[in-house]
Each structure stands twice: as structure tokens, then as C-alpha cells.
Amino acid sequence: MEQVYCGRMDNAAYPSGEQCWSPSERYPEYPYSELSVAENDVYRLIRAGFHALGYDATHYGQPEWNPLGDLIRPGMTVLLKPNWVLHKNDDPSHDMDCIVTHPSVIRAVLDYVLIALKGTGRVIVGDAPIQICHFEALHQTIGYDRLWSYYREKNIALEIMDFRGLVAHETSARMNVLRNSSAGIVVDLGRDSLFSDWSDEKIDRMRVTNYATRLMKEHHSTEKHEYMIHPSVLEADVILNLAKPKSHRKAGLTACAKNFVGACMRKEDLPHHTVGSKAENGDEYRDKSALHGLQSRLLDKKNDSDYAGDKRFFLYKWLYKGVRAVQKLSGAENRDFFEGSWYGNDTIWRTIVDLNRILRYADKTGVLCAEPQRSVFNVADLVVAGEGEGPLKPSPNPIGVIVMSDRIWAADRFICRLAGFSETAIRYLGSLPDQQCKDGSFVVADASGTRTTFDMYPFDPACYLRPTAGWRGHIEFEDRQPE
């Protein structure tokens, strides 16, 4: 029977960063001397999760307890994959707790990874944020740097990586590329891609915002569907997937499966929406409109001229802004949506499934195999979840939950229902690799060890997340009234 753990705390809040998010209790297996003076409920919940899932049950409560020992063996390469999407919340009224994986979650998981490796192997912590993320500022602001220093002082080697092949700085004028690398491993899904039955004409209209249109065409056609994956991701024997669930403008929900977008070095490989209205076989916006069509063409020209260094960039930029202003005044932007940021997006969920297939079945050289090539264990940080206009402008919702599972489909189905969202609205949920128990009848365990089936779990409306504007009224679970 597949299982998911849901640990929940009262008065949800992250622990203080003093003592680098060490536990507040001296657990028998804990290998270090430092303890946190303040309560660390995050560490407690993650530890309780390993126990509730039955990991190394015979040694629980003893110094020899090694809950990840069956998953991670000495000498392995282990990747911790947090969500480091951006260095700031684009809504300046909110902080970073609802946008990136908190250091206290990374700390607790890292300790158990190191216990399993027994001083051997290789530990990587990495992600590919969006192109304009200030990686160093992110690590200083959130306190990740202090965590890395804590382990360095103990002579524990961690490889902290920015997986991006393209890094840029957005000024008031235009995008300035700071780093441009194509040193990743290209994985071609070919007929295994969920885009494989799309026509040439439709593939030609696939887009990712803020990238030149020609770049997408280099990687997707009727003959190929390729993604450039960072080599360290494919080198991993085990991935600890440390997701930060949030409402999402294009996908409806970002949780464990969506977190693997950060394994891709080049975002121009990632189809996010398809140009045109639903009636035009696109999903950029809902209703056919001359104004929306003009906006779309201007956005393409703005992005293409920006990457080409064309002086006409400034003309296209201001024309685009002008059309957007007219849309806002007329109400068309909120009514018909834009850039695929609505419930009719039929593109991004296919990209999510493609990437999950790669992460499970591509070997270290990028060749797709019949059998899984690495294990994945998921820890979702919903101590403070993101709601509203995620993923870059979320509002915090402190629901105090940690979700854990070795099955992405099970973790995300549970998170979807926990958030008060309908499984049928989040389209990738029915197509993930290794999908089992499609009726959702898996076991859910809590921190006390109580176990129940998914169908009978007492979901709490206090955990419901507010959807983005483009999904409101179309994503809510059947017994939930739209706000």
C-alpha cells in the first residue's frame, strides 16, 4: 500500500535560525552537540514523518536509527532539490517564507542524509531559479549561507549549485545576460513526450515568457522534444525533493512534481503556454480577441528584439505596455487572462510530466531507460504555504504542515486535496510516471502514527489555499465555495 505522511503543528511558524535550525531535543540518533533553545517543530515533524512511514522501524529510538538507510547507501551521490525560485517576493508586502523552501526543512533532511552516507559519497544542494534571481542575495537573505557554514565548520562537504545555464539581470531598460552556458545534458523524449502528437503549427506557437521565440523552436518539433538537464541532477542516485507548495498562475498548483522544473538548465526548453485563444487551438487566453492577439504579437517582438540587441526593443516594450494598460482599463485582462495564466492552460502540465519522466528514467548520460534510474523522496514544506498570485507574488498562509512520501503522485494528490483543489483541475496529476492507485485510495499517516485512507482523511478547510485570479471558480474542490 502506498503511503503519505502529513504532520501538522499548532501555531504554525518556522523555528529561529539560532544554532542553525538544530533540533530542540537530543534525539538518540542526532550526531551533533548543538541544540536549539527555541522549539523546532519542523525538525520534530520531519523526524516523526520518517518514523510514521515505517523507515528503519527496528532501530527507532536507538542511536543506530537510520531512516534513510534503505534509500541512501554509503558512497552514493545525493541531490537535495529545494525550491529557490526567486530572491524576493514580488509582492513587497510579504516576505520569503511562502515562496522558497525554508532552511529549517533543508537542515532536518540533510542531517538524515548525512547519517545514511556515513561520511562518504557526495551531497549536492541545487536548483535553477528564474533567470533574474540574485542567487547570492537569496542565500544571504534567507540564511542558507549560515547553514552551509555550519556544515563547513564540521568538515562536511556540500556542493551548493546554481543550475541555471542562463543568468540575467533585468534593468529598467532591458535584460542583460550575465552568464550563458549550454553545458547541460540534452534529453530527447521524442515520442515519449506528451507533446508528441502536436502538429508542427501548434508546436511553433509554444512559448515561455521572457525568452526569444526562436529558442523554443530549436528544442521542440514533431521529431524531437528535448530538455537540457543539469549534469548533477542526472548524476544523482537519490533525489530529496524539497518542494514549496503554492498556488500557481499557469499550472494551478506547484508542489512536488512542478519542483523538477528547477532541474532544467535552460528555461527556453520549457513550454509554458501556446499562442492564441482556445478557439484558435491555443491556451494563451480564453476568448478570441484582436486586443489579446496584438498583445501576444508585441510580446514576441519585445522578447525577440531584447535577445537580438535590436534597438526596436524599446518601441515594442512601450507598445506592449500600452496594450496591457488598455486591457486593464477595459477589464479584458482579468476576464480573458493572458500568457496562459488561467484554468485552460493545456501546455504547462505536459512539460511537468515530461520532466518527471526524465528525472525517473534518464540515465547519467541522458538516455531514457525502461527502468527507473534513481530514487526520489519528497518532503513538501507547507509550514507557510503560498496562496493567491503564486509562484512569484504569493501571499502567506501558515497552515503548519509537512507532507512526505516516496511517491510524487501520492504526495501531490494529497497536497492538492489539502489545499482544497480538485484533482481533475490539476491535469498533470493523472499522468505522472509510476502512477498507481488512481482512485486515490492510499494510506495517510500523521505524527502520532494514526493511519487512515486518503478517501477517509479529515481534510481541514483551514488549510485551503486561495487560487490565483485565473483559476478562481474553476479549481476548487466540489464541496468548497469559490471565494
Backbone torsions as a table, in degrees:
resi	resn	phi	psi	omega
1	MET	NA	129.1	177.1
2	GLU	-72.8	151.6	-175.4
3	GLN	-143.3	153.6	176.7
4	VAL	-130.2	143.0	174.1
5	TYR	-106.4	135.5	173.4
6	CYS	-127.1	108.5	175.4
7	GLY	-104.6	134.3	-175.8
8	ARG	-131.6	140.4	179.4
9	MET	-114.3	152.8	172.3
10	ASP	-83.2	153.6	177.9
11	ASN	50.5	56.5	-170.9
12	ALA	-55.6	128.3	175.2
13	ALA	-164.9	149.4	175.7
14	TYR	-76.1	149.8	178.9
15	PRO	-72.1	160.9	176.9
16	SER	-64.0	150.7	179.2
17	GLY	-81.2	0.0	175.8
18	GLU	-63.0	145.3	-174.0
19	GLN	57.4	24.1	173.4
20	CYS	53.1	45.9	174.7
21	TRP	59.6	34.0	174.3
22	SER	-66.6	159.7	177.5
23	PRO	-66.9	157.9	179.1
24	SER	-96.2	0.8	175.1
25	GLU	-127.3	149.4	178.8
26	ARG	-90.0	90.5	179.5
27	TYR	-72.3	148.5	-176.2
28	PRO	-56.6	-36.1	-177.1
29	GLU	-86.5	-9.0	-174.0
30	TYR	-65.3	123.7	-169.3
31	PRO	-89.5	-3.8	-173.0
32	TYR	-116.7	171.3	-176.5
33	SER	-92.3	-27.8	-173.4
34	GLU	-69.3	138.3	172.1
35	LEU	-129.7	149.4	177.7
36	SER	-81.8	135.1	176.7
37	VAL	-69.4	-42.0	178.3
38	ALA	-82.7	156.3	179.3
39	GLU	-61.3	137.9	176.0
40	ASN	-119.1	85.2	-178.6
41	ASP	-70.9	-26.2	179.6
42	VAL	-64.3	-48.9	178.5
43	TYR	-60.1	-43.6	-178.9
44	ARG	-61.2	-44.1	-178.1
45	LEU	-67.5	-39.0	179.2
46	ILE	-68.2	-42.6	175.9
47	ARG	-60.4	-45.9	179.2
48	ALA	-61.5	-31.1	178.7
49	GLY	-64.9	-45.3	177.5
50	PHE	-59.2	-40.5	179.8
51	HIS	-67.7	-44.4	-178.3
52	ALA	-63.7	-30.8	178.3
53	LEU	-80.7	-4.1	174.6
54	GLY	85.0	19.4	-176.2
55	TYR	-76.7	124.0	-178.6
56	ASP	48.4	51.9	-174.5
57	ALA	-61.1	-31.9	-175.4
58	THR	-68.0	-22.3	-177.7
59	HIS	-107.4	4.7	-178.2
60	TYR	-60.6	136.9	-178.7
61	GLY	85.6	2.2	-180.0
62	GLN	-117.3	158.3	177.7
63	PRO	-59.1	-23.6	-177.3
64	GLU	-83.2	-2.3	-176.0
65	TRP	-59.8	124.7	-175.6
66	ASN	-136.4	77.9	-170.6
67	PRO	-62.3	-26.9	179.1
68	LEU	-95.7	8.9	-175.2
69	GLY	-62.9	-31.7	178.3
70	ASP	-77.3	-20.0	-179.0
71	LEU	-95.1	-40.3	-175.4
72	ILE	-118.3	122.6	177.6
73	ARG	-110.3	152.4	179.2
74	PRO	-52.0	138.6	178.9
75	GLY	94.2	-10.0	-178.1
76	MET	-74.2	161.7	169.2
77	THR	-98.3	122.5	-175.6
78	VAL	-119.7	130.9	176.7
79	LEU	-109.8	127.1	167.5
80	LEU	-98.6	120.2	-174.1
81	LYS	-114.2	88.5	176.4
82	PRO	-79.9	179.2	171.1
83	ASN	-101.6	112.0	178.9
84	TRP	-122.3	47.6	-166.5
85	VAL	-58.3	-38.0	-174.3
86	LEU	-158.0	157.4	-176.5
87	HIS	-86.4	-1.6	-179.1
88	LYS	-153.4	159.0	170.9
89	ASN	-87.1	124.1	-178.4
90	ASP	-65.3	-12.7	168.6
91	ASP	-95.0	102.9	-173.0
92	PRO	-64.5	-10.5	178.4
93	SER	-81.4	-5.8	-179.1
94	HIS	-124.6	154.0	-178.7
95	ASP	-93.9	-162.1	-171.6
96	MET	-92.7	-5.0	-174.9
97	ASP	-60.2	-26.1	-176.5
98	CYS	-101.3	8.4	-174.1
99	ILE	-119.6	-28.1	-179.4
100	VAL	-130.2	160.7	177.4
101	THR	-64.8	128.9	-174.4
102	HIS	-73.8	145.8	-180.0
103	PRO	-58.2	-30.3	-178.9
104	SER	-64.9	-30.6	177.4
105	VAL	-72.4	-44.6	178.3
106	ILE	-60.8	-42.8	-177.4
107	ARG	-60.0	-49.2	-176.7
108	ALA	-62.7	-45.0	-179.4
109	VAL	-66.2	-41.2	179.9
110	LEU	-59.0	-41.0	-179.5
111	ASP	-58.7	-42.1	-178.5
112	TYR	-76.3	-28.3	171.8
113	VAL	-62.7	-45.6	-178.6
114	LEU	-67.3	-35.0	174.8
115	ILE	-60.0	-42.7	-178.0
116	ALA	-69.5	-35.9	-177.3
117	LEU	-76.7	-21.6	176.4
118	LYS	55.9	42.5	175.6
119	GLY	81.0	8.9	-179.0
120	THR	-117.9	-175.1	171.3
121	GLY	74.9	-162.6	-174.4
122	ARG	-137.3	132.0	179.9
123	VAL	-119.7	121.7	179.3
124	ILE	-115.8	136.2	171.2
125	VAL	-122.1	115.5	-173.7
126	GLY	-157.3	161.0	177.3
127	ASP	-162.0	163.2	174.1
128	ALA	-114.1	95.2	176.9
129	PRO	-67.2	-179.3	174.5
130	ILE	-68.3	162.0	-168.0
131	GLN	-60.7	-28.1	-176.0
132	ILE	-96.9	8.1	177.7
133	CYS	-67.2	132.8	173.1
134	HIS	-86.5	97.8	-171.7
135	PHE	-59.3	-46.3	-178.6
136	GLU	-66.1	-42.1	178.9
137	ALA	-62.7	-39.4	177.6
138	LEU	-58.1	-47.5	-175.7
139	HIS	-70.2	-30.8	177.1
140	GLN	-75.3	-42.1	-175.9
141	THR	-66.1	-45.2	-174.7
142	ILE	-81.2	-25.3	-179.9
143	GLY	103.2	7.9	177.3
144	TYR	-57.9	-38.1	-178.3
145	ASP	-56.2	-38.9	178.2
146	ARG	-65.3	-35.4	179.0
147	LEU	-67.6	-44.0	178.4
148	TRP	-62.6	-40.3	178.8
149	SER	-62.0	-38.1	179.3
150	TYR	-57.6	-45.3	-179.4
151	TYR	-73.8	-36.2	177.6
152	ARG	-60.2	-39.3	179.0
153	GLU	-63.7	-20.6	176.9
154	LYS	-98.1	12.2	179.9
155	ASN	59.2	36.4	176.2
156	ILE	-104.4	121.6	-175.4
157	ALA	-85.7	120.5	172.5
158	LEU	-119.6	140.8	175.1
159	GLU	-104.2	108.9	-178.7
160	ILE	-96.1	119.2	-169.1
161	MET	-126.4	139.1	167.0
162	ASP	-97.3	110.0	-173.0
163	PHE	-78.6	-5.0	-173.5
164	ARG	-67.5	136.3	170.3
165	GLY	-86.1	-26.4	179.2
166	LEU	-122.4	121.5	177.0
167	VAL	-121.3	132.3	-176.0
168	ALA	-136.4	162.0	175.4
169	HIS	-124.3	121.3	-177.3
170	GLU	-91.6	115.9	177.0
171	THR	-100.8	-179.9	177.6
172	SER	-66.6	-18.3	-179.0
173	ALA	-90.6	-64.6	-174.7
174	ARG	-159.1	-178.5	179.5
175	MET	-82.6	127.3	177.7
176	ASN	-110.9	117.3	-177.6
177	VAL	-77.3	124.9	-179.7
178	LEU	-98.5	-32.1	179.2
179	ARG	-146.7	135.4	-178.0
180	ASN	-139.6	105.2	-176.1
181	SER	-131.2	143.1	175.3
182	SER	-123.7	45.5	-175.4
183	ALA	-93.7	18.2	180.0
184	GLY	-86.4	-177.5	178.2
185	ILE	-104.8	120.4	-178.3
186	VAL	-84.9	123.1	178.1
187	VAL	-111.8	119.9	-179.8
188	ASP	-101.4	113.8	178.9
189	LEU	-78.3	-23.0	179.0
190	GLY	54.1	-125.4	-177.8
191	ARG	-71.5	-12.0	177.7
192	ASP	-82.3	-8.9	178.0
193	SER	-74.2	147.3	175.8
194	LEU	-75.5	-1.4	172.5
195	PHE	-97.5	2.9	-169.3
196	SER	-66.7	-22.2	-179.8
197	ASP	-97.6	9.7	178.8
198	TRP	-82.3	148.4	-179.9
199	SER	-76.7	163.4	175.6
200	ASP	-55.5	-43.5	-176.6
201	GLU	-63.4	-40.6	-179.2
202	LYS	-74.2	-39.8	176.8
203	ILE	-60.4	-36.8	179.4
204	ASP	-62.7	-20.6	-178.5
205	ARG	-99.7	6.5	176.5
206	MET	-71.9	140.7	-175.8
207	ARG	-138.8	155.6	162.9
208	VAL	-130.0	127.4	-173.1
209	THR	-58.9	141.0	175.2
210	ASN	75.9	15.4	174.8
211	TYR	-126.6	149.6	179.2
212	ALA	-61.2	139.7	-175.6
213	THR	-64.1	-32.4	-176.8
214	ARG	-65.8	-26.9	-176.6
215	LEU	-66.3	-40.6	177.7
216	MET	-61.0	-39.6	-176.3
217	LYS	-66.5	-23.3	179.2
218	GLU	-70.7	-18.7	-172.6
219	HIS	-116.4	-12.5	-178.0
220	HIS	-132.3	127.3	176.6
221	SER	-156.2	-179.5	176.9
222	THR	-67.2	-17.9	-178.4
223	GLU	-93.6	-24.2	-175.3
224	LYS	-149.6	153.9	172.1
225	HIS	-142.9	96.7	-170.3
226	GLU	-117.8	150.1	-179.4
227	TYR	-133.7	137.5	179.6
228	MET	-94.0	111.1	-175.7
229	ILE	-101.0	139.9	178.4
230	HIS	-64.2	134.5	-176.9
231	PRO	-54.4	-36.3	-178.0
232	SER	-64.5	-27.2	178.0
233	VAL	-68.0	-46.6	-178.4
234	LEU	-74.7	-22.1	176.6
235	GLU	-73.9	-18.4	-176.1
236	ALA	-68.4	136.9	171.8
237	ASP	-83.9	-30.3	-179.1
238	VAL	-139.4	139.4	175.0
239	ILE	-118.8	125.7	169.7
240	LEU	-95.0	107.6	-172.2
241	ASN	-92.1	103.3	-171.8
242	LEU	-104.0	83.5	-170.9
243	ALA	-84.2	157.1	172.9
244	LYS	-121.4	93.9	-177.7
245	PRO	-64.8	137.5	-179.6
246	LYS	-151.7	157.5	165.9
247	SER	-67.0	151.8	-171.5
248	HIS	-139.2	130.6	-173.9
249	ARG	-60.3	-38.2	-175.4
250	LYS	-97.7	-38.4	-175.5
251	ALA	-98.1	-9.8	-176.0
252	GLY	87.0	-47.8	-179.3
253	LEU	-145.0	134.6	168.1
254	THR	-113.3	126.1	-179.9
255	ALA	-142.7	-130.8	-173.7
256	CYS	-71.4	-46.2	-177.8
257	ALA	-64.7	-44.0	-179.0
258	LYS	-65.5	-24.3	-178.3
259	ASN	-62.1	-20.0	-178.8
260	PHE	-77.7	-4.1	169.7
261	VAL	-57.3	-31.8	179.6
262	GLY	-74.4	4.6	173.0
263	ALA	-89.5	-12.8	-174.4
264	CYS	-91.4	125.3	-177.1
265	MET	-70.2	-36.7	-173.0
266	ARG	-117.4	111.2	-175.2
267	LYS	-68.8	-18.9	178.6
268	GLU	-70.0	-7.3	173.3
269	ASP	-79.5	-11.6	-164.4
270	LEU	-104.6	97.8	177.3
271	PRO	-61.5	126.8	-179.4
272	HIS	-110.0	-32.4	176.8
273	HIS	-158.2	172.3	-178.6
274	THR	-125.4	129.0	-173.7
275	VAL	-57.2	138.6	175.2
276	GLY	108.8	169.1	178.6
277	SER	-84.2	172.8	177.8
278	LYS	-59.2	-39.3	180.0
279	ALA	-66.4	-22.7	-179.3
280	GLU	-99.0	18.0	179.7
281	ASN	65.4	30.1	174.7
282	GLY	-120.7	-177.0	177.3
283	ASP	-143.6	20.4	-179.6
284	GLU	-68.1	-36.9	177.2
285	TYR	-151.3	172.4	-171.6
286	ARG	-82.2	-58.0	-171.3
287	ASP	-104.4	140.3	178.0
288	LYS	-60.4	130.7	-173.5
289	SER	-155.7	134.0	177.7
290	ALA	-63.6	-36.5	-179.3
291	LEU	-67.7	-43.5	176.9
292	HIS	-64.7	-40.7	178.7
293	GLY	-62.1	-41.2	177.1
294	LEU	-64.5	-43.2	178.1
295	GLN	-58.6	-43.5	-178.4
296	SER	-62.8	-44.6	-179.9
297	ARG	-65.2	-38.9	179.4
298	LEU	-68.1	-36.2	177.8
299	LEU	-63.8	-43.1	177.0
300	ASP	-60.1	-45.5	-178.9
301	LYS	-66.4	-38.0	177.4
302	LYS	-62.1	-48.4	-179.2
303	ASN	-65.7	-43.4	-179.6
304	ASP	-63.5	-43.5	-178.3
305	SER	-71.4	-30.8	177.5
306	ASP	-62.9	-48.0	-178.9
307	TYR	-70.2	-27.8	-179.6
308	ALA	-86.2	-7.6	-176.9
309	GLY	71.7	22.8	-177.9
310	ASP	-75.1	132.7	-179.0
311	LYS	-65.8	-18.9	178.4
312	ARG	-70.8	-6.8	176.8
313	PHE	-50.7	-45.0	-175.6
314	PHE	-65.5	-36.8	177.0
315	LEU	-64.1	-49.3	-179.1
316	TYR	-64.2	-36.3	-179.6
317	LYS	-61.5	-47.2	-176.6
318	TRP	-75.8	-32.1	173.5
319	LEU	-64.5	-41.9	177.9
320	TYR	-61.3	-45.7	179.0
321	LYS	-62.7	-36.5	179.1
322	GLY	-64.0	-43.8	178.9
323	VAL	-64.9	-40.7	177.1
324	ARG	-60.3	-40.6	179.7
325	ALA	-63.4	-41.7	178.0
326	VAL	-63.0	-41.0	179.4
327	GLN	-61.7	-43.2	-179.4
328	LYS	-64.0	-41.9	-179.7
329	LEU	-65.2	-35.2	-178.1
330	SER	-83.6	-13.3	-176.8
331	GLY	84.6	0.5	-177.0
332	ALA	-68.1	-31.3	-176.5
333	GLU	-63.2	-46.3	-179.1
334	ASN	-76.1	-27.1	-177.3
335	ARG	-78.6	-39.9	-171.9
336	ASP	-112.4	-9.6	176.0
337	PHE	71.6	175.3	-179.7
338	PHE	-158.9	157.7	178.1
339	GLU	52.8	32.8	177.3
340	GLY	71.8	16.7	-175.1
341	SER	-90.9	63.6	-178.8
342	TRP	-161.3	173.0	-173.3
343	TYR	-66.4	-14.9	179.4
344	GLY	-89.8	6.7	-179.9
345	ASN	-64.0	117.9	-178.2
346	ASP	-109.4	12.6	-174.2
347	THR	-108.0	-53.9	-169.1
348	ILE	-62.0	-33.8	-178.4
349	TRP	-66.2	-30.8	177.0
350	ARG	-68.3	-39.2	175.9
351	THR	-61.0	-42.6	179.2
352	ILE	-59.8	-45.8	-179.5
353	VAL	-66.6	-41.5	177.0
354	ASP	-55.3	-47.9	-177.4
355	LEU	-65.6	-37.8	178.2
356	ASN	-67.1	-33.9	175.1
357	ARG	-64.1	-43.0	178.5
358	ILE	-61.7	-46.8	-176.4
359	LEU	-64.1	-26.5	179.3
360	ARG	-90.7	-35.9	-165.9
361	TYR	-117.5	-7.5	177.4
362	ALA	-85.2	133.9	178.9
363	ASP	-80.0	-173.4	-174.3
364	LYS	-64.5	-18.9	179.0
365	THR	-99.1	-1.4	179.1
366	GLY	94.5	7.0	179.1
367	VAL	-85.8	129.9	178.7
368	LEU	-73.8	134.7	-177.5
369	CYS	-118.6	166.2	-179.3
370	ALA	-77.6	-27.1	-177.7
371	GLU	-110.2	151.3	177.0
372	PRO	-56.8	140.5	-175.4
373	GLN	-102.5	-11.0	179.2
374	ARG	-157.5	156.3	176.8
375	SER	-92.9	152.0	177.6
376	VAL	-131.0	130.9	172.5
377	PHE	-123.0	134.8	-171.1
378	ASN	-110.9	131.8	172.8
379	VAL	-128.6	114.0	-176.7
380	ALA	-103.3	127.0	-176.7
381	ASP	-93.4	96.2	174.9
382	LEU	-113.8	24.4	174.1
383	VAL	-56.1	-48.8	166.3
384	VAL	-124.8	107.5	179.3
385	ALA	-88.5	165.9	-180.0
386	GLY	-106.7	132.2	178.0
387	GLU	-130.8	173.7	-177.5
388	GLY	77.5	-134.4	-169.5
389	GLU	-86.0	59.1	172.9
390	GLY	-76.9	161.9	13.1
391	PRO	-93.7	-9.2	-172.7
392	LEU	-102.1	-16.8	-179.7
393	LYS	-129.0	45.8	-176.0
394	PRO	-76.1	158.6	170.9
395	SER	-103.7	146.3	-176.9
396	PRO	-77.4	141.8	171.1
397	ASN	-133.1	101.2	-176.3
398	PRO	-78.6	88.2	-177.9
399	ILE	-95.8	-11.3	171.3
400	GLY	68.4	41.5	-174.7
401	VAL	-121.6	139.9	167.2
402	ILE	-118.7	127.4	177.3
403	VAL	-114.5	135.7	-178.3
404	MET	-137.5	141.1	175.9
405	SER	-169.2	155.0	173.9
406	ASP	-92.8	6.5	177.4
407	ARG	-121.2	116.9	-178.9
408	ILE	-62.3	-43.8	-177.2
409	TRP	-61.5	-38.1	-179.6
410	ALA	-71.0	-43.7	179.0
411	ALA	-60.5	-45.2	-175.8
412	ASP	-74.6	-31.8	173.6
413	ARG	-63.5	-41.3	179.5
414	PHE	-67.1	-45.1	-179.8
415	ILE	-62.2	-40.5	178.7
416	CYS	-58.0	-48.8	-179.5
417	ARG	-69.6	-37.4	177.0
418	LEU	-58.3	-38.9	-179.7
419	ALA	-75.7	-6.1	-178.4
420	GLY	81.9	21.7	-178.7
421	PHE	-102.6	153.7	178.7
422	SER	-82.6	135.1	178.8
423	GLU	-63.1	-35.6	-177.8
424	THR	-69.8	-24.3	178.9
425	ALA	-74.6	-33.5	179.8
426	ILE	-89.9	92.3	-162.6
427	ARG	-69.2	-27.0	-178.5
428	TYR	-67.8	-19.0	-174.1
429	LEU	-61.9	-28.2	-179.1
430	GLY	-89.7	2.2	-171.8
431	SER	-129.3	7.7	-177.2
432	LEU	-68.4	149.9	177.2
433	PRO	-60.3	152.1	177.8
434	ASP	62.4	26.2	-178.8
435	GLN	-66.8	129.3	176.7
436	GLN	-137.5	168.8	176.2
437	CYS	47.1	55.8	-174.2
438	LYS	-63.8	-14.9	176.3
439	ASP	-80.7	-1.1	176.4
440	GLY	81.7	11.5	-174.9
441	SER	-87.6	64.1	173.9
442	PHE	-110.0	171.9	-174.2
443	VAL	-91.4	140.1	174.5
444	VAL	-116.4	127.9	178.3
445	ALA	-112.8	146.3	175.7
446	ASP	-112.5	-178.8	-173.0
447	ALA	-64.5	-23.5	179.4
448	SER	-83.8	-7.4	-177.8
449	GLY	94.4	-2.8	177.3
450	THR	-66.1	134.8	-176.3
451	ARG	-124.0	139.3	177.0
452	THR	-147.2	166.3	177.4
453	THR	-80.3	157.2	177.3
454	PHE	-55.1	-42.1	-176.0
455	ASP	-66.1	-23.6	-177.5
456	MET	-107.1	2.4	-176.2
457	TYR	-67.2	136.4	-178.0
458	PRO	-81.6	79.6	180.0
459	PHE	-64.3	140.5	-173.1
460	ASP	-106.8	121.9	177.1
461	PRO	-57.5	-19.6	177.6
462	ALA	-65.6	-16.9	179.8
463	CYS	-94.4	-4.5	-177.8
464	TYR	-62.3	141.7	178.5
465	LEU	-103.9	144.7	177.0
466	ARG	-78.1	124.8	-179.0
467	PRO	-71.5	168.5	172.0
468	THR	-71.3	164.5	-176.1
469	ALA	-58.7	-37.2	-176.6
470	GLY	-75.4	-9.8	-179.2
471	TRP	-113.8	-13.0	-175.3
472	ARG	-60.9	132.6	-178.1
473	GLY	88.2	-3.4	-176.9
474	HIS	-130.8	-7.5	-175.1
475	ILE	-115.8	-17.4	-172.8
476	GLU	-66.2	144.8	177.1
477	PHE	-61.0	155.0	-169.3
478	GLU	-57.9	-30.4	-178.7
479	ASP	-94.4	9.5	-177.5
480	ARG	-109.7	128.7	178.7
481	GLN	-82.5	132.8	176.3
482	PRO	-59.4	142.3	178.5
483	GLU	-75.8	NA	NA
